Amino acid sequence: MSTAGLLLAALGAVVAVFGFARARGPWARYRALKAQEDNIARYESWRGGLRDTGPTGASVAMEMLRTQVRISAGIGGAGLVALLVGLFVVR
């Protein structure tokens, strides 16, 4: 294995870890907001009231968090690709 391959693999591993670690925070917050929104929807249906179908602050925040997770996962995926290229392609 060449030095360039090892360097690319190491850089890819660092970028992959960074990307996936960066995605953990927004993903956890997204799941918490989703659970809270589901709980409110269950309460509203039990109560018999109609829920407003317009966007809420939580739905806007969840969309922003999903965007952050997509970007971070893309960074992590690019790191994985660089890792694999460094390990298997560059010789």
Secondary structure as GFF3:
##gff-version 3
##sequence-region A 1 91
A	DSSP	alpha_helix	3	47	.	.	.	ID=ss1
A	DSSP	alpha_helix	57	84	.	.	.	ID=ss2
A	DSSP	pi_helix	85	89	.	.	.	ID=ss3
###
